[in-house]
Amino acid sequence: MAWLKTIIHELVLKATRTRILFIKNSMIKLFMRHYQIKLNEYSRKSISEYKSFNDFFTRELSLNNRPIDESAKTIISPVDGTVAEFGSIKLGKLIQVKGIDYRLDEFLNHQ
């Protein structure tokens, strides 16, 4: 079944990179509706300004909507998201996300 996983992966990859307007716009609209995304919070305000779903997925926030706390003691996350995993830090190792182990010092720029 590894071949099926590979085929599905390739199809999804092609779909997210397509520039065919109907496909691209439909995927963006579905995603926006499902996750209640409001484009007025981003620098590009119309789906027509995005070349592909991937381009939309990595959209830039409007600077005025999300001020960044610049305190050295603040940890910020450059994404909108929901916490899916949490746990204790043991031996500097954090929880596994999508099959990848992370170390605390990687998140804190080795400081």
C-alpha positions, 0 to 999 in steps of 0.5 A, a space after each residue: 500500500 506504500 504505492 497508494 500513499 505515494 500516489 495520494 501524496 503526489 496528487 495532493 501536492 499537485 492540487 496545492 500547487 495548481 494555478 487553475 483558478 477554479 481548483 485553487 479558488 475552490 480549495 481556498 474558499 473551502 479552507 477559509 470556510 472550515 477554519 473561519 479565516 477572514 482575509 482582512 487580517 492579512 496583507 493580501 485581501 482577495 483570494 485572486 491575489 494568491 497564486 496557489 493554495 500553497 501561496 495562500 497557506 503561507 499568507 502574510 499577516 497584516 502588520 496592524 492586526 497582530 502586534 508582536 510583544 518584543 519583550 525578551 521574556 516572551 515566546 511568540 508563535 508566527 502562526 495561527 493555530 491550535 495546540 494539539 500536543 503538550 507535555 513535560 520537557 524531559 532532558 531538553 526533549 520536547 514532544 513529538 510532532 508529526 513524527 519528528 522529535 524537537 529539542 527545547 534549545 532549537 525552539 529558543 535559538 540555542 540560548 
